[in-house]
Amino acid sequence: MSHGMQRLCDLPISQRPPTPWHRIPLAILFGILFNLGCLMINGTQVLFLLPLRILPFKWTRSLYNDGIRYTKAAFGCLLSMAILLSLGLRI
């Protein structure tokens, strides 16, 4: 608060300006895309990696572990992108 300006987070909610209308469709789109990304990652684990876990071969166990590591990294990237976008940072 260097120039006498009050930050938005310091204002009571009732005194804050209304949310611009263009942010509502963006929020809905973000929710849809984030959930779609989560479903795709989880679906990959169930459809492709779970059968590898069930098979009793050593090479399938290695593929399963590599696939789980890859999907965990993909979910971490999805969460990182969500955090960056929620903070308003450009990617």
MOPAC internal coordinates of N, CA, C and O (Angstrom, degrees):
PM7 1SCF
backbone

  N    0.0000 0     0.00 0     0.00 0    0    0    0
  C    1.4498 1     0.00 0     0.00 0    1    0    0
  C    1.5231 1   109.33 1     0.00 0    2    1    0
  O    1.2310 1   120.27 1  -119.96 1    3    2    1
  N    1.2940 1   117.09 1    60.04 1    3    2    1
  C    1.4481 1   120.57 1  -173.03 1    5    3    2
  C    1.5260 1   113.48 1   -81.22 1    6    5    3
  O    1.2310 1   118.97 1   145.99 1    7    6    5
  N    1.2973 1   119.57 1   -34.01 1    7    6    5
  C    1.4511 1   121.76 1  -174.85 1    9    7    6
  C    1.5258 1   112.06 1  -108.08 1   10    9    7
  O    1.2310 1   119.75 1  -150.85 1   11   10    9
  N    1.2860 1   118.09 1    29.15 1   11   10    9
  C    1.4536 1   121.00 1   179.04 1   13   11   10
  C    1.5218 1   113.70 1    75.33 1   14   13   11
  O    1.2310 1   120.27 1  -175.39 1   15   14   13
  N    1.3303 1   117.08 1     4.61 1   15   14   13
  C    1.4635 1   120.17 1   178.91 1   17   15   14
  C    1.5158 1   109.20 1   -87.28 1   18   17   15
  O    1.2310 1   121.28 1   -40.52 1   19   18   17
  N    1.3057 1   115.16 1   139.48 1   19   18   17
  C    1.4572 1   119.82 1   179.81 1   21   19   18
  C    1.5301 1   108.34 1   -93.59 1   22   21   19
  O    1.2310 1   120.90 1   -45.86 1   23   22   21
  N    1.3171 1   115.89 1   134.14 1   23   22   21
  C    1.4540 1   120.36 1   178.80 1   25   23   22
  C    1.5168 1   109.64 1   -71.26 1   26   25   23
  O    1.2310 1   120.87 1   -27.42 1   27   26   25
  N    1.3227 1   115.93 1   152.58 1   27   26   25
  C    1.4556 1   121.34 1  -178.76 1   29   27   26
  C    1.5248 1   111.10 1   -62.48 1   30   29   27
  O    1.2310 1   120.36 1   144.79 1   31   30   29
  N    1.3153 1   116.92 1   -35.21 1   31   30   29
  C    1.4697 1   119.35 1  -178.72 1   33   31   30
  C    1.5268 1   112.11 1   -71.77 1   34   33   31
  O    1.2310 1   120.19 1   162.78 1   35   34   33
  N    1.3304 1   117.24 1   -17.22 1   35   34   33
  C    1.4659 1   120.28 1   177.99 1   37   35   34
  C    1.5242 1   112.70 1   -84.28 1   38   37   35
  O    1.2310 1   120.14 1   162.96 1   39   38   37
  N    1.3251 1   117.34 1   -17.04 1   39   38   37
  C    1.4666 1   121.03 1  -179.75 1   41   39   38
  C    1.5204 1   110.93 1   -77.59 1   42   41   39
  O    1.2310 1   119.63 1   -36.45 1   43   42   41
  N    1.3188 1   118.31 1   143.55 1   43   42   41
  C    1.4662 1   119.41 1   170.71 1   45   43   42
  C    1.5331 1   109.59 1   -62.54 1   46   45   43
  O    1.2310 1   121.04 1   -28.84 1   47   46   45
  N    1.2977 1   115.62 1   151.16 1   47   46   45
  C    1.4630 1   120.06 1  -175.70 1   49   47   46
  C    1.5260 1   111.35 1   -57.94 1   50   49   47
  O    1.2310 1   119.98 1   142.50 1   51   50   49
  N    1.3098 1   117.65 1   -37.50 1   51   50   49
  C    1.4641 1   120.26 1  -178.43 1   53   51   50
  C    1.5312 1   112.41 1   -66.66 1   54   53   51
  O    1.2310 1   119.51 1   160.05 1   55   54   53
  N    1.3232 1   118.54 1   -19.95 1   55   54   53
  C    1.4609 1   121.88 1  -178.48 1   57   55   54
  C    1.5274 1   113.33 1  -100.80 1   58   57   55
  O    1.2310 1   119.90 1   178.78 1   59   58   57
  N    1.3057 1   117.80 1    -1.22 1   59   58   57
  C    1.4572 1   120.96 1  -179.97 1   61   59   58
  C    1.5216 1   110.38 1   -77.09 1   62   61   59
  O    1.2310 1   120.53 1   -29.43 1   63   62   61
  N    1.3238 1   116.60 1   150.57 1   63   62   61
  C    1.4683 1   118.81 1   177.82 1   65   63   62
  C    1.5282 1   110.68 1   -68.14 1   66   65   63
  O    1.2310 1   120.06 1   -24.88 1   67   66   65
  N    1.3307 1   117.48 1   155.12 1   67   66   65
  C    1.4680 1   119.13 1  -179.80 1   69   67   66
  C    1.5328 1   111.37 1   -66.56 1   70   69   67
  O    1.2310 1   121.40 1   -24.39 1   71   70   69
  N    1.3116 1   114.92 1   155.61 1   71   70   69
  C    1.4568 1   121.30 1   178.52 1   73   71   70
  C    1.5267 1   109.01 1   -70.65 1   74   73   71
  O    1.2310 1   119.58 1   -48.03 1   75   74   73
  N    1.3248 1   118.41 1   131.97 1   75   74   73
  C    1.4676 1   119.96 1   177.33 1   77   75   74
  C    1.5320 1   110.69 1   -60.49 1   78   77   75
  O    1.2310 1   120.77 1   -35.31 1   79   78   77
  N    1.3107 1   116.13 1   144.69 1   79   78   77
  C    1.4656 1   120.81 1  -175.38 1   81   79   78
  C    1.5218 1   112.47 1   -63.97 1   82   81   79
  O    1.2310 1   119.35 1   150.87 1   83   82   81
  N    1.3203 1   118.84 1   -29.13 1   83   82   81
  C    1.4687 1   120.08 1  -176.94 1   85   83   82
  C    1.5214 1   112.66 1   -73.02 1   86   85   83
  O    1.2310 1   119.58 1   166.39 1   87   86   85
  N    1.3132 1   118.41 1   -13.61 1   87   86   85
  C    1.4673 1   120.05 1   179.28 1   89   87   86
  C    1.5215 1   112.28 1   -80.78 1   90   89   87
  O    1.2310 1   119.91 1   157.00 1   91   90   89
  N    1.3150 1   117.77 1   -23.00 1   91   90   89
  C    1.4657 1   120.61 1  -178.96 1   93   91   90
  C    1.5310 1   111.62 1   -67.40 1   94   93   91
  O    1.2310 1   118.86 1   130.00 1   95   94   93
  N    1.3475 1   119.77 1   -50.00 1   95   94   93
  C    1.4717 1   117.90 1   175.97 1   97   95   94
  C    1.5313 1   112.94 1   -62.09 1   98   97   95
  O    1.2310 1   120.43 1   145.99 1   99   98   97
  N    1.3425 1   116.78 1   -34.01 1   99   98   97
  C    1.4615 1   119.07 1   177.41 1  101   99   98
  C    1.5269 1   111.44 1   -65.47 1  102  101   99
  O    1.2310 1   120.37 1   142.04 1  103  102  101
  N    1.3197 1   116.91 1   -37.96 1  103  102  101
  C    1.4701 1   120.22 1   177.89 1  105  103  102
  C    1.5242 1   110.93 1   -66.56 1  106  105  103
  O    1.2310 1   120.59 1   140.07 1  107  106  105
  N    1.3255 1   116.47 1   -39.93 1  107  106  105
  C    1.4715 1   120.04 1   178.14 1  109  107  106
  C    1.5239 1   109.93 1   -65.72 1  110  109  107
  O    1.2310 1   120.57 1   136.69 1  111  110  109
  N    1.3414 1   116.52 1   -43.31 1  111  110  109
  C    1.4604 1   120.75 1   178.30 1  113  111  110
  C    1.5288 1   111.12 1   -62.09 1  114  113  111
  O    1.2310 1   120.59 1   138.38 1  115  114  113
  N    1.3269 1   116.48 1   -41.62 1  115  114  113
  C    1.4616 1   120.20 1   177.61 1  117  115  114
  C    1.5330 1   110.76 1   -60.50 1  118  117  115
  O    1.2310 1   120.53 1   134.84 1  119  118  117
  N    1.3368 1   116.60 1   -45.16 1  119  118  117
  C    1.4639 1   119.86 1   179.67 1  121  119  118
  C    1.5183 1   112.08 1   -61.26 1  122  121  119
  O    1.2310 1   120.55 1   138.41 1  123  122  121
  N    1.3252 1   116.55 1   -41.59 1  123  122  121
  C    1.4631 1   120.46 1   179.51 1  125  123  122
  C    1.5276 1   110.54 1   -65.52 1  126  125  123
  O    1.2310 1   120.16 1   132.12 1  127  126  125
  N    1.3360 1   117.29 1   -47.88 1  127  126  125
  C    1.4623 1   120.58 1  -177.67 1  129  127  126
  C    1.5254 1   112.32 1   -67.28 1  130  129  127
  O    1.2310 1   120.42 1   141.76 1  131  130  129
  N    1.3265 1   116.80 1   -38.24 1  131  130  129
  C    1.4689 1   119.03 1   178.68 1  133  131  130
  C    1.5286 1   110.77 1   -64.87 1  134  133  131
  O    1.2310 1   120.89 1   134.05 1  135  134  133
  N    1.3310 1   115.90 1   -45.95 1  135  134  133
  C    1.4681 1   119.13 1   179.53 1  137  135  134
  C    1.5227 1   111.35 1   -66.09 1  138  137  135
  O    1.2310 1   120.00 1   143.36 1  139  138  137
  N    1.3319 1   117.60 1   -36.64 1  139  138  137
  C    1.4565 1   120.60 1   176.57 1  141  139  138
  C    1.5322 1   110.46 1   -63.70 1  142  141  139
  O    1.2310 1   120.31 1   138.65 1  143  142  141
  N    1.3239 1   117.02 1   -41.35 1  143  142  141
  C    1.4610 1   120.40 1   176.99 1  145  143  142
  C    1.5249 1   111.84 1   -62.55 1  146  145  143
  O    1.2310 1   120.56 1   137.28 1  147  146  145
  N    1.3339 1   116.54 1   -42.72 1  147  146  145
  C    1.4743 1   120.07 1   177.82 1  149  147  146
  C    1.5239 1   110.91 1   -62.70 1  150  149  147
  O    1.2310 1   120.48 1   137.14 1  151  150  149
  N    1.3261 1   116.69 1   -42.86 1  151  150  149
  C    1.4637 1   120.08 1   179.36 1  153  151  150
  C    1.5242 1   112.05 1   -65.54 1  154  153  151
  O    1.2310 1   120.29 1   142.88 1  155  154  153
  N    1.3198 1   117.04 1   -37.12 1  155  154  153
  C    1.4604 1   119.39 1   179.02 1  157  155  154
  C    1.5288 1   111.44 1   -67.09 1  158  157  155
  O    1.2310 1   120.36 1   138.62 1  159  158  157
  N    1.3157 1   116.92 1   -41.38 1  159  158  157
  C    1.4619 1   120.24 1   178.85 1  161  159  158
  C    1.5260 1   110.26 1   -65.98 1  162  161  159
  O    1.2310 1   120.55 1   133.83 1  163  162  161
  N    1.3259 1   116.55 1   -46.17 1  163  162  161
  C    1.4594 1   120.47 1   179.27 1  165  163  162
  C    1.5242 1   110.81 1   -65.88 1  166  165  163
  O    1.2310 1   120.17 1   140.69 1  167  166  165
  N    1.3250 1   117.28 1   -39.31 1  167  166  165
  C    1.4659 1   120.43 1   178.02 1  169  167  166
  C    1.5097 1   111.84 1   -63.21 1  170  169  167
  O    1.2310 1   120.14 1   141.44 1  171  170  169
  N    1.3213 1   117.34 1   -38.56 1  171  170  169
  C    1.4644 1   120.97 1   176.40 1  173  171  170
  C    1.5200 1   110.71 1   -61.22 1  174  173  171
  O    1.2310 1   120.90 1   138.13 1  175  174  173
  N    1.3227 1   115.88 1   -41.87 1  175  174  173
  C    1.4563 1   118.60 1   179.39 1  177  175  174
  C    1.5236 1   111.50 1   -64.90 1  178  177  175
  O    1.2310 1   120.24 1   139.42 1  179  178  177
  N    1.3132 1   117.15 1   -40.58 1  179  178  177
  C    1.4664 1   119.83 1  -177.22 1  181  179  178
  C    1.5237 1   111.69 1   -76.13 1  182  181  179
  O    1.2310 1   120.07 1   133.11 1  183  182  181
  N    1.3277 1   117.46 1   -46.89 1  183  182  181
  C    1.4680 1   120.44 1  -173.44 1  185  183  182
  C    1.5221 1   113.70 1   -76.07 1  186  185  183
  O    1.2310 1   119.87 1   143.22 1  187  186  185
  N    1.3251 1   117.85 1   -36.78 1  187  186  185
  C    1.4592 1   119.66 1  -173.68 1  189  187  186
  C    1.5275 1   113.78 1  -107.90 1  190  189  187
  O    1.2310 1   120.35 1   144.16 1  191  190  189
  N    1.3176 1   116.93 1   -35.84 1  191  190  189
  C    1.4598 1   118.64 1  -173.82 1  193  191  190
  C    1.5247 1   113.32 1   -90.07 1  194  193  191
  O    1.2310 1   120.06 1   145.49 1  195  194  193
  N    1.3116 1   117.49 1   -34.51 1  195  194  193
  C    1.4691 1   119.31 1   179.50 1  197  195  194
  C    1.5299 1   112.56 1   -61.02 1  198  197  195
  O    1.2310 1   119.28 1   137.80 1  199  198  197
  N    1.3541 1   118.99 1   -42.20 1  199  198  197
  C    1.4767 1   117.18 1   175.04 1  201  199  198
  C    1.5285 1   113.16 1   -60.76 1  202  201  199
  O    1.2310 1   120.10 1   147.15 1  203  202  201
  N    1.3300 1   117.41 1   -32.85 1  203  202  201
  C    1.4652 1   119.30 1   177.15 1  205  203  202
  C    1.5257 1   111.14 1   -66.99 1  206  205  203
  O    1.2310 1   120.53 1   147.19 1  207  206  205
  N    1.3081 1   116.59 1   -32.81 1  207  206  205
  C    1.4682 1   121.23 1   179.71 1  209  207  206
  C    1.5316 1   110.73 1   -69.68 1  210  209  207
  O    1.2310 1   121.14 1   146.74 1  211  210  209
  N    1.3013 1   115.42 1   -33.26 1  211  210  209
  C    1.4646 1   119.68 1  -176.62 1  213  211  210
  C    1.5284 1   111.80 1   -74.86 1  214  213  211
  O    1.2310 1   120.31 1   145.76 1  215  214  213
  N    1.3368 1   117.01 1   -34.24 1  215  214  213
  C    1.4659 1   120.15 1  -178.82 1  217  215  214
  C    1.5340 1   110.55 1   -68.26 1  218  217  215
  O    1.2310 1   120.28 1   -41.76 1  219  218  217
  N    1.3435 1   117.06 1   138.24 1  219  218  217
  C    1.4743 1   119.99 1  -172.04 1  221  219  218
  C    1.5313 1   115.15 1   -89.33 1  222  221  219
  O    1.2310 1   119.35 1  -151.40 1  223  222  221
  N    1.3189 1   118.84 1    28.60 1  223  222  221
  C    1.4644 1   120.55 1  -178.32 1  225  223  222
  C    1.5203 1   110.68 1  -100.36 1  226  225  223
  O    1.2310 1   121.14 1   -27.25 1  227  226  225
  N    1.3341 1   115.42 1   152.75 1  227  226  225
  C    1.4646 1   119.82 1  -179.10 1  229  227  226
  C    1.5308 1   111.69 1   -68.03 1  230  229  227
  O    1.2310 1   120.02 1   141.47 1  231  230  229
  N    1.3314 1   117.56 1   -38.53 1  231  230  229
  C    1.4639 1   120.61 1  -178.16 1  233  231  230
  C    1.5345 1   111.30 1   -69.52 1  234  233  231
  O    1.2310 1   120.08 1   150.52 1  235  234  233
  N    1.3447 1   117.44 1   -29.48 1  235  234  233
  C    1.4689 1   118.14 1   177.44 1  237  235  234
  C    1.5273 1   110.77 1   -72.45 1  238  237  235
  O    1.2310 1   120.41 1   147.22 1  239  238  237
  N    1.3236 1   116.81 1   -32.78 1  239  238  237
  C    1.4681 1   120.20 1   177.27 1  241  239  238
  C    1.5310 1   110.42 1   -64.49 1  242  241  239
  O    1.2310 1   120.82 1   140.81 1  243  242  241
  N    1.3376 1   116.04 1   -39.19 1  243  242  241
  C    1.4555 1   120.26 1   177.99 1  245  243  242
  C    1.5377 1   111.01 1   -65.96 1  246  245  243
  O    1.2310 1   120.33 1   136.72 1  247  246  245
  N    1.3343 1   116.97 1   -43.28 1  247  246  245
  C    1.4638 1   120.39 1   176.48 1  249  247  246
  C    1.5178 1   111.66 1   -63.17 1  250  249  247
  O    1.2310 1   120.79 1   141.09 1  251  250  249
  N    1.3237 1   116.10 1   -38.91 1  251  250  249
  C    1.4663 1   120.64 1   179.03 1  253  251  250
  C    1.5318 1   110.12 1   -62.92 1  254  253  251
  O    1.2310 1   120.18 1   132.45 1  255  254  253
  N    1.3205 1   117.25 1   -47.55 1  255  254  253
  C    1.4643 1   120.41 1  -179.56 1  257  255  254
  C    1.5232 1   111.98 1   -63.25 1  258  257  255
  O    1.2310 1   120.62 1   139.33 1  259  258  257
  N    1.3345 1   116.42 1   -40.67 1  259  258  257
  C    1.4673 1   119.53 1   176.98 1  261  259  258
  C    1.5262 1   111.46 1   -64.55 1  262  261  259
  O    1.2310 1   120.64 1   139.52 1  263  262  261
  N    1.3287 1   116.38 1   -40.48 1  263  262  261
  C    1.4607 1   120.59 1   179.16 1  265  263  262
  C    1.5168 1   112.46 1   -66.15 1  266  265  263
  O    1.2310 1   120.22 1   139.22 1  267  266  265
  N    1.3247 1   117.19 1   -40.78 1  267  266  265
  C    1.4634 1   120.62 1   177.66 1  269  267  266
  C    1.5229 1   110.10 1   -64.86 1  270  269  267
  O    1.2310 1   120.20 1   137.89 1  271  270  269
  N    1.3058 1   117.22 1   -42.11 1  271  270  269
  C    1.4618 1   120.80 1   177.97 1  273  271  270
  C    1.5336 1   110.62 1   -61.26 1  274  273  271
  O    1.2310 1   120.57 1   138.20 1  275  274  273
  N    1.3217 1   116.52 1   -41.80 1  275  274  273
  C    1.4613 1   121.20 1  -179.23 1  277  275  274
  C    1.5310 1   111.04 1   -66.75 1  278  277  275
  O    1.2310 1   119.99 1   136.76 1  279  278  277
  N    1.3351 1   117.62 1   -43.24 1  279  278  277
  C    1.4629 1   119.63 1  -178.93 1  281  279  278
  C    1.5304 1   111.22 1   -72.00 1  282  281  279
  O    1.2310 1   120.07 1   149.02 1  283  282  281
  N    1.3253 1   117.47 1   -30.98 1  283  282  281
  C    1.4737 1   119.23 1   174.02 1  285  283  282
  C    1.5203 1   110.80 1   -64.53 1  286  285  283
  O    1.2310 1   120.59 1   139.87 1  287  286  285
  N    1.3359 1   116.47 1   -40.13 1  287  286  285
  C    1.4629 1   120.40 1   177.10 1  289  287  286
  C    1.5247 1   110.72 1   -66.17 1  290  289  287
  O    1.2310 1   120.38 1   141.82 1  291  290  289
  N    1.3301 1   116.89 1   -38.18 1  291  290  289
  C    1.4677 1   120.26 1   178.52 1  293  291  290
  C    1.5262 1   110.56 1   -64.36 1  294  293  291
  O    1.2310 1   120.11 1   139.81 1  295  294  293
  N    1.3202 1   117.40 1   -40.19 1  295  294  293
  C    1.4569 1   119.98 1   178.40 1  297  295  294
  C    1.5308 1   110.48 1   -68.15 1  298  297  295
  O    1.2310 1   120.12 1   142.56 1  299  298  297
  N    1.3122 1   117.37 1   -37.44 1  299  298  297
  C    1.4644 1   120.38 1   175.58 1  301  299  298
  C    1.5156 1   111.56 1   -61.82 1  302  301  299
  O    1.2310 1   120.23 1   139.15 1  303  302  301
  N    1.3437 1   117.17 1   -40.85 1  303  302  301
  C    1.4667 1   120.47 1   176.51 1  305  303  302
  C    1.5192 1   110.97 1   -65.15 1  306  305  303
  O    1.2310 1   120.17 1   140.19 1  307  306  305
  N    1.3257 1   117.29 1   -39.81 1  307  306  305
  C    1.4633 1   121.13 1   178.34 1  309  307  306
  C    1.5280 1   110.78 1   -62.29 1  310  309  307
  O    1.2310 1   120.24 1   136.70 1  311  310  309
  N    1.3194 1   117.15 1   -43.30 1  311  310  309
  C    1.4633 1   120.50 1   177.65 1  313  311  310
  C    1.5226 1   111.67 1   -66.49 1  314  313  311
  O    1.2310 1   120.45 1   140.62 1  315  314  313
  N    1.3320 1   116.74 1   -39.38 1  315  314  313
  C    1.4653 1   119.97 1   178.46 1  317  315  314
  C    1.5207 1   111.14 1   -63.01 1  318  317  315
  O    1.2310 1   120.44 1   136.86 1  319  318  317
  N    1.3354 1   116.76 1   -43.14 1  319  318  317
  C    1.4572 1   120.67 1   178.12 1  321  319  318
  C    1.5264 1   110.65 1   -63.93 1  322  321  319
  O    1.2310 1   120.30 1   140.73 1  323  322  321
  N    1.3317 1   117.03 1   -39.27 1  323  322  321
  C    1.4642 1   120.23 1   179.29 1  325  323  322
  C    1.5254 1   110.76 1   -64.06 1  326  325  323
  O    1.2310 1   120.35 1   139.20 1  327  326  325
  N    1.3167 1   116.94 1   -40.80 1  327  326  325
  C    1.4633 1   120.45 1   179.35 1  329  327  326
  C    1.5226 1   110.51 1   -66.16 1  330  329  327
  O    1.2310 1   120.49 1   135.01 1  331  330  329
  N    1.3371 1   116.66 1   -44.99 1  331  330  329
  C    1.4573 1   119.80 1   179.54 1  333  331  330
  C    1.5283 1   111.48 1   -61.76 1  334  333  331
  O    1.2310 1   120.62 1   137.57 1  335  334  333
  N    1.3309 1   116.42 1   -42.43 1  335  334  333
  C    1.4631 1   119.25 1   179.62 1  337  335  334
  C    1.5100 1   111.87 1   -68.62 1  338  337  335
  O    1.2310 1   119.94 1   143.89 1  339  338  337
  N    1.3302 1   117.72 1   -36.11 1  339  338  337
  C    1.4690 1   119.48 1  -179.92 1  341  339  338
  C    1.5262 1   111.38 1   -70.27 1  342  341  339
  O    1.2310 1   120.45 1   154.53 1  343  342  341
  N    1.3287 1   116.74 1   -25.47 1  343  342  341
  C    1.4560 1   120.31 1   176.02 1  345  343  342
  C    1.5187 1   112.75 1   -83.56 1  346  345  343
  O    1.2310 1   120.67 1   173.20 1  347  346  345
  N    1.3338 1   116.32 1    -6.80 1  347  346  345
  C    1.4453 1   120.39 1   179.18 1  349  347  346
  C    1.5067 1   114.30 1    81.69 1  350  349  347
  O    1.2310 1   120.17 1  -163.15 1  351  350  349
  N    1.3195 1   117.29 1    16.85 1  351  350  349
  C    1.4556 1   120.69 1   179.30 1  353  351  350
  C    1.5150 1   110.69 1   -84.98 1  354  353  351
  O    1.2310 1   120.21 1   -35.25 1  355  354  353
  N    1.3169 1   117.20 1   144.75 1  355  354  353
  C    1.4484 1   122.04 1   177.34 1  357  355  354
  C    1.5225 1   109.39 1   -81.18 1  358  357  355
  O    1.2310 1   121.09 1   -34.69 1  359  358  357
  N    1.3066 1   115.51 1   145.31 1  359  358  357
  C    1.4623 1   121.01 1  -177.53 1  361  359  358
  C    1.5056 1   109.46 1  -100.00 1  362  361  359
  O    1.2310 1   120.10 1   180.00 1  363  362  361

